[in-house]
């Protein structure tokens, strides 16, 4: 009796599995679909195999039958010119591989499990990774209006904020030094600086004042000066040049 009951349960379980498998193949959009498709693919909601291969999932090879890589960002799938492209440069042509599903998921339900608005810049060709402004609009705040390019000097490609650069680590922008970036950083190169962009810090004035204090090496100002307080001297600027303490009370007559 118990043996017959066990066989019956197994048959019922097998029948259910067979029915579910058949339904999954006949009505995949109802049985296993993670959500509605985006409006552009709405006409494919009942044709899962237009994008998916049986048992293996979505394949990029099927995407490019409609979305030709050379035309993405330039033309629609019907060959019409895109009136308002999302970026000034169609960057899909600059990807190291045409792996569509690495970034795109056209089902609404999948968005809950995939980070949105996050692009892996490692997918771009190396020559394109520093050309941020071909895809991203420049910030319009007072600071960034003075800067063109060189985003990677302060920001990472993983996230825009927080910035990776702390200006106070090198020089505090206090008192008279709260000025425009180009006063100290020329040629849009923020790895270099000059103190000669200010009318007070002329080469002759700086040379004279340092020579009076016995300081011969004064080319790297921030090695000793980290803010507008001329008495706040840091670093061993005088080593080998006549004493490390020279200049701690410099310019008392100013």
Backbone bond lengths (Angstrom), bond angles and torsions (degrees), N, CA, C in turn:
res aa  C-N    CA-C-N  psi(-1)  N-CA   C-N-CA  omega(-1)  CA-C   N-CA-C  phi
1 X - - - 1.474 - - 1.533 110.75 -
2 X 1.322 115.21 -47.92 1.472 119.31 -179.52 1.518 111.07 -66.92
3 X 1.351 116.94 -31.21 1.469 120.23 179.33 1.517 110.54 -67.87
4 X 1.311 116.70 -42.50 1.469 121.03 178.00 1.526 111.16 -63.65
5 X 1.331 117.06 -39.14 1.467 121.18 179.01 1.518 110.55 -64.92
6 X 1.319 116.17 -40.19 1.465 120.31 178.86 1.526 111.23 -63.89
7 X 1.342 116.18 -42.03 1.461 119.89 178.09 1.519 111.42 -64.31
8 X 1.329 116.12 -39.54 1.463 120.75 179.82 1.534 111.08 -62.62
9 X 1.345 116.20 -43.39 1.467 120.61 179.09 1.523 111.18 -62.60
10 X 1.336 115.84 -40.37 1.460 120.10 179.37 1.528 111.31 -65.51
11 X 1.341 115.69 -39.38 1.453 119.40 178.35 1.528 111.62 -65.58
12 X 1.340 114.58 -42.62 1.475 118.68 178.31 1.524 110.57 -62.54
13 X 1.345 116.78 -43.68 1.468 120.92 179.59 1.528 110.71 -63.28
14 X 1.329 117.41 -43.89 1.463 120.98 179.53 1.523 110.99 -63.45
15 X 1.340 116.00 -40.66 1.472 120.18 -179.88 1.527 110.43 -63.57
16 X 1.329 116.29 -42.33 1.467 120.16 178.34 1.521 111.52 -61.82
17 X 1.338 116.15 -43.29 1.464 120.16 179.91 1.523 111.14 -63.14
18 X 1.347 115.75 -40.55 1.466 120.01 179.02 1.523 110.16 -63.96
19 X 1.338 116.79 -44.59 1.465 121.15 179.70 1.528 110.48 -61.34
20 X 1.347 117.18 -44.51 1.459 120.93 179.33 1.527 111.62 -62.79
21 X 1.332 116.62 -40.62 1.462 120.67 179.42 1.518 111.03 -64.31
22 X 1.345 116.59 -42.89 1.455 120.47 178.98 1.528 110.83 -64.07
23 X 1.329 116.36 -45.22 1.465 120.46 179.33 1.536 111.39 -62.37
24 X 1.348 116.31 -37.57 1.465 120.15 179.76 1.522 111.24 -63.38
25 X 1.336 116.82 -35.66 1.461 120.29 179.97 1.529 111.86 -80.96
26 X 1.333 116.84 -34.70 1.461 120.36 -178.29 1.524 111.35 -79.29
27 X 1.329 116.58 -41.45 1.471 121.62 -179.00 1.536 110.20 -125.39
28 X 1.331 118.68 61.64 1.472 119.99 -176.53 1.521 113.20 -63.46
29 X 1.347 116.91 -32.17 1.465 119.66 -178.88 1.528 111.58 -67.85
30 X 1.332 117.55 -22.05 1.460 121.52 177.37 1.529 112.40 -95.01
31 X 1.316 116.78 -33.52 1.463 121.28 -173.19 1.528 113.40 -86.91
32 X 1.324 116.91 -41.87 1.473 119.53 -173.80 1.525 113.23 -127.73
33 X 1.325 117.75 -1.26 1.464 119.86 -179.46 1.519 111.45 -62.84
34 X 1.353 119.04 129.91 1.469 121.73 -177.87 1.522 114.14 -78.71
35 X 1.322 117.95 -4.05 1.457 120.06 -179.84 1.513 110.89 157.55
36 X 1.312 116.59 174.85 1.460 121.36 -179.33 1.530 110.10 -67.14
37 X 1.317 115.40 151.25 1.451 121.04 177.12 1.527 110.82 -78.70
38 X 1.317 115.82 161.96 1.460 120.61 176.26 1.526 108.65 -65.10
39 X 1.344 119.32 157.59 1.476 121.27 -177.04 1.527 113.40 -53.82
40 X 1.342 117.51 -36.59 1.454 120.13 -177.62 1.513 113.81 -65.67
41 X 1.342 116.92 -21.91 1.469 121.68 -179.67 1.525 111.86 -113.51
42 X 1.312 116.97 17.07 1.461 120.92 -175.47 1.527 111.98 -58.13
43 X 1.340 116.58 -33.97 1.462 119.44 -177.56 1.523 112.56 -69.77
44 X 1.347 118.01 -9.38 1.461 122.08 -179.26 1.528 112.86 -100.65
45 X 1.335 118.40 7.16 1.465 121.25 -174.67 1.522 113.13 -59.35
46 X 1.310 117.54 -29.32 1.476 120.31 -179.59 1.537 111.85 -101.76
47 X 1.324 116.69 6.29 1.464 120.92 -179.59 1.529 109.58 -125.69
48 X 1.330 116.31 72.54 1.470 121.15 -176.47 1.524 112.72 -59.98
49 X 1.340 115.61 -33.98 1.459 118.91 -174.12 1.524 112.94 -78.06
50 X 1.332 116.70 3.26 1.462 119.15 171.16 1.534 110.05 -69.33
51 X 1.340 115.08 -27.83 1.473 120.10 -179.15 1.522 112.48 -119.54
52 X 1.341 116.85 -28.01 1.461 121.10 -175.05 1.526 111.45 -104.31
53 X 1.321 114.24 144.03 1.458 120.67 171.49 1.524 108.19 -99.69
54 X 1.316 117.48 145.80 1.460 121.17 -177.78 1.525 111.31 -58.49
55 X 1.335 114.87 128.32 1.471 124.18 175.16 1.527 114.75 69.40
56 X 1.334 118.77 -6.51 1.479 120.05 -179.16 1.523 113.14 -116.42
57 X 1.319 118.80 -15.15 1.451 120.57 176.85 1.519 113.00 92.35
58 X 1.347 115.14 -166.18 1.464 121.15 -177.86 1.517 110.28 -68.59
59 X 1.320 115.16 144.04 1.458 120.80 -179.01 1.521 109.63 -129.50
60 X 1.343 116.42 134.01 1.463 121.30 -179.63 1.519 111.61 -61.15
61 X 1.334 116.71 -30.02 1.465 120.05 -179.76 1.527 111.18 -59.63
62 X 1.329 115.92 -31.30 1.468 118.98 179.50 1.526 110.81 -79.19
63 X 1.324 116.82 -28.93 1.470 119.78 178.65 1.524 110.97 -62.85
64 X 1.342 116.11 -44.17 1.463 119.78 -172.32 1.530 113.05 -76.89
65 X 1.333 117.21 -2.25 1.463 118.12 171.78 1.524 110.43 -68.93
66 X 1.334 116.27 -27.34 1.471 121.25 176.76 1.528 111.19 -107.25
67 X 1.337 115.91 -41.05 1.468 121.39 -176.72 1.526 109.18 -102.60
68 X 1.319 116.44 91.31 1.460 120.43 -179.23 1.526 109.14 -73.54
69 X 1.337 118.64 125.12 1.476 121.93 -175.90 1.522 114.06 -51.11
70 X 1.330 117.82 -38.19 1.467 120.41 -178.01 1.526 112.56 -68.56
71 X 1.355 116.79 -17.70 1.470 120.62 -175.73 1.522 112.90 -107.11
72 X 1.332 117.70 -10.96 1.469 120.30 -178.21 1.528 109.81 -62.27
73 X 1.318 115.74 129.60 1.459 120.95 -178.78 1.513 113.06 87.89
74 X 1.342 116.92 -12.58 1.462 121.30 179.37 1.531 112.10 -111.88
75 X 1.362 114.45 -46.91 1.465 120.56 -177.24 1.522 110.14 -126.34
76 X 1.325 116.18 153.39 1.459 120.84 173.20 1.524 108.60 -77.26
77 X 1.334 116.72 173.26 1.464 120.30 178.58 1.527 111.57 -66.44
78 X 1.343 117.20 -14.36 1.462 121.39 176.96 1.522 112.30 -96.69
79 X 1.351 116.13 5.93 1.462 120.11 176.38 1.507 114.99 86.43
80 X 1.327 117.99 8.71 1.464 121.41 -179.87 1.521 110.09 -88.68
81 X 1.320 116.91 145.43 1.460 121.78 179.04 1.519 110.26 -68.61
82 X 1.336 117.13 134.96 1.464 121.68 178.01 1.527 108.60 -76.23
83 X 1.324 116.36 119.80 1.470 121.08 -175.12 1.521 112.05 -67.34
84 X 1.327 116.26 -44.01 1.465 120.18 -177.71 1.533 109.61 -127.63
85 X 1.332 117.34 86.32 1.472 120.25 179.06 1.531 110.63 -61.83
86 X 1.326 116.56 148.64 1.461 121.01 -179.65 1.526 111.30 -71.42
87 X 1.325 118.48 -25.65 1.461 122.54 179.01 1.516 109.23 -132.24
88 X 1.344 116.52 156.26 1.459 120.73 179.37 1.517 111.44 -72.09
89 X 1.344 116.82 -22.69 1.466 121.88 178.12 1.525 109.49 -123.45
90 X 1.331 118.62 123.06 1.480 120.33 175.97 1.531 109.21 -67.90
91 X 1.330 117.10 94.02 1.462 120.59 -170.50 1.524 114.04 -77.87
92 X 1.314 118.42 -9.51 1.463 119.29 179.82 1.524 111.89 -60.20
93 X 1.327 116.53 -26.90 1.461 119.94 178.50 1.528 111.63 -74.91
94 X 1.325 117.58 -8.78 1.463 122.17 -177.16 1.527 112.46 -108.07
95 X 1.334 117.49 14.49 1.459 121.00 178.41 1.528 110.29 -81.47
96 X 1.321 115.98 149.00 1.470 119.77 -178.96 1.518 111.41 -75.18
97 X 1.344 117.56 -19.61 1.467 120.99 175.25 1.519 108.56 -153.78
98 X 1.314 115.99 151.86 1.457 121.03 -179.67 1.530 109.96 -91.89
99 X 1.328 115.53 65.30 1.462 121.96 179.65 1.525 108.13 -101.26
100 X 1.319 116.52 84.44 1.461 121.90 -173.08 1.527 112.84 -58.31
101 X 1.354 116.12 -44.13 1.460 120.37 -173.74 1.531 112.18 -72.01
102 X 1.335 118.58 -6.27 1.467 120.36 174.87 1.512 110.83 -67.53
103 X 1.332 116.73 -25.47 1.465 120.98 -179.33 1.529 113.14 -120.22
104 X 1.314 116.37 -33.18 1.461 120.04 -170.76 1.523 112.57 -102.95
105 X 1.322 114.79 136.40 1.456 122.34 168.56 1.516 106.11 -141.18
106 X 1.316 116.62 114.66 1.457 120.45 -171.02 1.515 114.20 -89.40
107 X 1.341 116.74 5.04 1.460 120.48 175.74 1.516 110.12 -96.29
108 X 1.334 116.66 136.03 1.461 121.44 -177.89 1.519 112.03 -61.97
109 X 1.329 117.28 -38.04 1.458 120.77 -176.29 1.510 113.63 -64.76
110 X 1.351 116.83 -32.39 1.468 120.10 -177.16 1.520 111.26 -67.30
111 X 1.319 117.70 -25.02 1.455 121.22 -177.28 1.523 112.28 -60.21
112 X 1.315 117.08 -23.38 1.461 120.49 179.91 1.523 111.44 -69.89
113 X 1.313 116.48 -22.85 1.460 120.72 -174.45 1.527 113.29 -111.42
114 X 1.330 116.98 -2.35 1.455 120.38 -179.72 1.518 109.56 -121.50
115 X 1.343 119.16 131.85 1.470 120.89 179.45 1.526 110.54 -57.91
116 X 1.325 115.97 133.57 1.455 120.17 -179.34 1.524 110.28 -99.49
117 X 1.332 116.34 149.67 1.453 120.82 179.01 1.516 113.16 68.60
118 X 1.326 117.63 19.15 1.463 120.49 -178.39 1.523 108.96 -120.95
119 X 1.305 115.73 116.88 1.455 121.41 -178.77 1.521 109.24 -112.97
120 X 1.317 115.91 131.98 1.459 121.03 178.36 1.522 108.86 -82.32
121 X 1.344 116.64 104.34 1.462 120.84 -176.02 1.522 112.76 -68.04
122 X 1.330 116.90 -12.65 1.466 119.50 176.48 1.526 111.38 -67.57
123 X 1.342 117.35 -14.78 1.456 121.01 177.22 1.523 111.93 -75.94
124 X 1.338 117.39 -13.60 1.461 121.46 179.23 1.520 111.06 -84.12
125 X 1.320 115.57 153.51 1.457 119.90 171.89 1.528 108.85 -61.03
126 X 1.313 116.75 147.29 1.460 121.52 -173.90 1.519 112.64 -56.92
127 X 1.332 117.37 -36.03 1.463 120.64 -178.27 1.517 112.98 -68.85
128 X 1.338 117.23 -16.18 1.463 121.23 -177.60 1.518 113.16 -96.55
129 X 1.319 118.15 -13.27 1.469 120.47 -170.36 1.520 113.81 -69.28
130 X 1.319 118.53 -20.85 1.463 121.00 179.60 1.524 112.28 -100.61
131 X 1.313 117.77 1.39 1.462 120.93 -179.03 1.528 109.98 -95.97
132 X 1.328 114.59 61.60 1.472 121.11 -172.57 1.530 112.84 -58.75
133 X 1.333 116.29 -39.66 1.459 119.71 -171.28 1.517 113.68 -76.00
134 X 1.324 118.00 -3.78 1.455 119.29 173.34 1.529 111.02 -74.04
135 X 1.344 116.30 -21.94 1.468 120.79 178.86 1.523 112.54 -117.73
136 X 1.332 117.05 -34.20 1.457 121.39 -174.60 1.530 111.23 -103.58
137 X 1.304 116.08 138.57 1.457 120.68 175.13 1.526 109.96 -76.02
138 X 1.326 116.21 142.55 1.459 120.37 179.76 1.528 110.08 -69.83
139 X 1.337 118.31 140.46 1.471 120.60 175.58 1.525 110.45 -60.14
140 X 1.303 116.66 151.18 1.462 120.95 -175.44 1.523 113.09 -105.73
141 X 1.344 117.69 9.59 1.468 118.70 179.02 1.521 109.94 -73.88
142 X 1.355 115.37 168.28 1.465 121.24 -173.85 1.525 112.50 -59.88
143 X 1.341 117.50 -37.39 1.464 120.35 -178.35 1.527 111.35 -68.73
144 X 1.328 117.05 -51.18 1.461 120.14 -173.84 1.520 112.79 -73.17
145 X 1.331 118.43 -18.57 1.455 120.13 175.38 1.525 111.69 -64.00
146 X 1.342 116.56 -22.76 1.459 120.95 -179.66 1.522 112.20 -85.32
147 X 1.329 117.11 -7.84 1.460 121.46 -170.16 1.523 110.10 -118.35
148 X 1.301 116.09 138.26 1.465 121.13 172.28 1.517 108.57 -126.18
149 X 1.334 115.87 126.52 1.458 119.55 178.25 1.513 112.91 70.40
150 X 1.333 115.97 -164.98 1.469 122.94 177.07 1.519 112.92 57.14
151 X 1.328 118.81 31.18 1.464 121.61 -178.64 1.534 111.44 -57.94
152 X 1.335 116.28 -36.62 1.461 120.36 -173.68 1.523 113.02 -68.60
153 X 1.338 118.19 -11.21 1.453 119.25 177.11 1.522 111.55 -71.58
154 X 1.325 116.88 -22.45 1.467 120.55 -178.81 1.534 112.95 -123.31
155 X 1.306 117.66 -22.51 1.463 121.60 -174.43 1.523 110.60 -123.21
156 X 1.324 115.54 150.14 1.460 120.45 175.71 1.521 109.21 -96.77
157 X 1.324 116.57 164.15 1.457 120.79 178.43 1.521 112.04 -82.01
158 X 1.319 117.22 -6.84 1.458 120.61 177.09 1.523 111.78 -78.95
159 X 1.352 115.82 -38.66 1.460 119.99 179.56 1.523 109.07 -158.28
160 X 1.337 115.52 151.88 1.470 120.69 -178.37 1.529 111.18 -78.27
161 X 1.320 116.53 -40.76 1.464 120.64 178.51 1.525 109.38 -121.78
162 X 1.335 118.11 149.01 1.471 124.57 -4.47 1.524 111.26 -75.92
163 X 1.326 116.40 154.49 1.458 120.95 177.67 1.526 109.17 -66.00
164 X 1.302 115.92 148.87 1.468 120.57 -177.37 1.517 111.69 -86.07
165 X 1.335 118.02 -4.56 1.467 121.09 -175.04 1.526 110.59 -105.51
166 X 1.318 116.22 129.78 1.464 122.69 176.46 1.524 107.89 -116.01
167 X 1.325 117.02 104.31 1.465 120.96 -176.05 1.524 112.13 -61.52
168 X 1.345 116.97 -35.87 1.468 120.37 -178.45 1.522 112.06 -63.46
169 X 1.313 117.60 -20.31 1.462 120.64 177.69 1.523 110.56 -64.37
170 X 1.339 115.53 -28.63 1.463 120.53 -178.60 1.526 111.95 -106.29
171 X 1.341 116.06 -43.87 1.459 119.61 179.79 1.521 108.17 -160.84
172 X 1.326 115.67 129.46 1.463 121.10 -179.65 1.523 109.60 -81.36
173 X 1.321 116.70 126.38 1.465 120.65 -179.65 1.525 109.55 -84.57
174 X 1.331 115.46 75.14 1.457 120.45 -179.37 1.523 110.30 -118.86
175 X 1.303 115.86 165.81 1.466 122.65 177.91 1.526 112.23 48.19
176 X 1.311 118.44 -123.80 1.464 122.08 -173.72 1.525 113.81 -72.63
177 X 1.320 116.98 -6.34 1.456 119.07 -175.89 1.522 112.96 -98.89
178 X 1.312 117.57 9.89 1.454 120.33 174.24 1.525 107.62 -84.57
179 X 1.320 116.22 85.09 1.458 121.43 -171.51 1.520 109.91 -136.07
180 X 1.299 116.73 -177.48 1.456 122.04 -179.98 1.527 110.11 -71.60
181 X 1.324 115.10 147.73 1.471 120.69 -176.43 1.526 112.08 -56.91
182 X 1.354 116.52 -40.52 1.461 120.08 -174.22 1.519 112.40 -69.74
183 X 1.339 118.17 -10.01 1.465 119.90 175.95 1.520 110.42 -65.04
184 X 1.327 116.47 -37.16 1.463 121.29 -177.61 1.538 112.59 -108.06
185 X 1.326 116.64 -29.09 1.470 120.44 -177.30 1.528 109.00 -111.35
186 X 1.309 116.63 111.22 1.459 121.46 -178.10 1.524 111.03 -100.65
187 X 1.315 115.92 161.73 1.468 123.50 176.78 1.526 112.24 58.83
188 X 1.341 116.15 23.51 1.464 121.25 177.05 1.526 112.37 58.87
189 X 1.321 116.83 29.16 1.466 122.38 178.54 1.524 107.71 -113.04
190 X 1.330 116.33 101.87 1.459 120.57 -174.61 1.523 112.82 -87.28
191 X 1.316 116.35 3.91 1.463 119.96 171.57 1.518 110.59 -82.96
192 X 1.337 117.13 -17.55 1.455 122.79 -179.91 1.529 109.18 -114.45
193 X 1.317 116.22 157.72 1.467 119.61 177.89 1.521 108.97 -147.56
194 X 1.328 115.51 163.39 1.457 121.83 172.76 1.517 108.79 -142.09
195 X 1.307 115.96 140.97 1.470 120.77 175.29 1.529 111.18 -92.91
196 X 1.321 117.03 -0.86 1.458 121.09 -177.26 1.517 112.83 -87.99
197 X 1.342 117.39 6.54 1.449 119.98 177.97 1.525 112.52 -79.54
198 X 1.321 117.06 -8.92 1.471 122.35 179.79 1.524 109.06 -103.17
199 X 1.328 116.29 142.23 1.472 119.16 -176.30 1.525 112.21 -64.56
200 X 1.360 117.39 -24.40 1.467 120.09 -179.66 1.522 111.32 -75.90
201 X 1.341 115.95 -35.26 1.455 119.53 -176.08 1.521 110.81 -96.29
202 X 1.305 116.37 68.26 1.458 119.51 175.74 1.523 108.71 -82.23
203 X 1.325 118.18 155.12 1.467 119.94 178.98 1.530 112.85 -53.95
204 X 1.325 117.19 -39.80 1.474 120.18 -178.74 1.523 111.34 -66.97
205 X 1.338 116.54 -43.12 1.470 119.55 -179.26 1.527 111.03 -64.37
206 X 1.326 116.33 -46.35 1.464 119.91 -178.83 1.526 110.80 -64.24
207 X 1.329 116.71 -42.48 1.466 120.06 179.69 1.521 110.60 -62.39
208 X 1.321 116.73 -46.39 1.464 120.24 -176.79 1.524 111.31 -62.84
209 X 1.305 117.35 -46.55 1.461 120.27 -176.62 1.528 112.12 -66.60
210 X 1.329 117.65 -35.64 1.457 119.82 179.40 1.525 112.25 -76.68
211 X 1.323 116.33 -37.19 1.475 119.33 177.83 1.529 110.06 -63.57
212 X 1.352 117.22 -36.90 1.466 120.84 178.40 1.517 111.66 -61.73
213 X 1.335 116.62 -28.88 1.455 121.16 179.96 1.529 112.12 -93.53
214 X 1.320 116.80 4.37 1.456 120.39 179.16 1.520 113.56 79.08
215 X 1.313 116.68 21.32 1.464 121.05 -178.75 1.517 108.50 -100.68
216 X 1.317 116.76 121.41 1.462 121.24 -177.41 1.534 112.49 -101.24
217 X 1.328 116.91 -27.78 1.457 120.90 -178.74 1.520 109.11 -104.04
218 X 1.311 116.95 100.12 1.469 121.10 -176.74 1.537 111.11 -132.35
219 X 1.317 116.49 24.30 1.464 118.85 -178.58 1.528 112.75 -78.19
220 X 1.342 117.31 -32.46 1.467 121.36 -179.29 1.520 108.97 -102.66
221 X 1.330 116.35 86.47 1.467 121.18 -171.53 1.527 113.09 -59.53
222 X 1.321 117.79 -42.21 1.458 119.96 -174.34 1.524 112.35 -73.61
223 X 1.310 117.06 -4.09 1.469 119.58 173.23 1.521 109.73 -65.50
224 X 1.328 116.55 -28.07 1.477 121.55 179.62 1.524 112.28 -117.60
225 X 1.313 117.24 -37.27 1.464 121.66 -175.23 1.524 109.88 -102.63
226 X 1.351 116.26 122.03 1.462 120.76 -179.54 1.525 112.91 -118.61
227 X 1.345 116.84 2.59 1.461 120.53 177.40 1.528 108.37 -163.62
228 X 1.336 116.25 -173.99 1.463 120.53 -176.07 1.521 113.13 -76.36
229 X 1.331 118.23 -9.55 1.460 121.63 179.63 1.523 109.36 -78.65
230 X 1.300 117.10 104.76 1.464 121.42 -175.55 1.527 112.48 -67.73
231 X 1.330 117.43 -15.49 1.462 120.16 177.92 1.530 112.20 -90.69
232 X 1.327 116.93 -7.07 1.468 120.96 178.97 1.528 108.18 -92.17
233 X 1.323 115.44 82.19 1.458 121.84 -175.38 1.523 109.14 -98.65
234 X 1.321 116.40 131.94 1.457 121.15 -178.98 1.524 109.59 -128.49
235 X 1.303 115.26 152.46 1.461 119.41 175.26 1.517 112.41 92.19
236 X 1.310 116.97 160.59 1.465 122.19 -179.01 1.502 111.68 -95.20
237 X 1.338 115.84 63.55 1.459 119.22 -173.70 1.517 112.69 -67.59
238 X 1.349 118.06 -24.66 1.458 119.93 -173.76 1.510 114.34 -94.84
239 X 1.333 117.65 5.68 1.447 120.36 -176.62 1.522 110.84 -61.69
240 X 1.354 115.79 123.85 1.456 120.97 179.96 1.510 113.23 79.53
241 X 1.337 117.47 1.13 1.457 120.59 -177.57 1.518 111.76 -122.47
242 X 1.333 116.43 24.05 1.455 117.73 176.42 1.502 114.29 108.04
243 X 1.349 118.56 21.92 1.464 120.12 175.44 1.501 112.67 115.92
244 X 1.355 114.86 136.63 1.458 119.59 -176.00 1.507 113.49 -81.70
245 X 1.331 119.83 -13.43 1.455 120.74 -176.67 1.522 112.91 -98.04
246 X 1.310 117.14 -3.92 1.462 118.77 179.48 1.521 110.55 -60.35
247 X 1.323 116.90 130.86 1.439 121.10 175.58 1.512 114.37 98.96
248 X 1.348 119.05 -3.77 1.471 118.66 -179.44 1.517 111.12 -65.91
249 X 1.325 118.23 -26.96 1.454 121.29 177.15 1.518 109.91 -117.50
250 X 1.310 115.36 34.46 1.458 120.83 -173.41 1.515 111.70 -70.67
251 X 1.296 115.83 158.21 1.446 126.07 176.09 1.539 112.27 54.04
252 X 1.340 115.92 41.67 1.460 118.86 177.30 1.508 112.11 -66.36
253 X 1.345 115.90 -22.26 1.469 119.37 -176.37 1.520 112.30 -86.33
254 X 1.397 118.37 -2.27 1.477 119.73 -179.71 1.527 110.80 -70.64
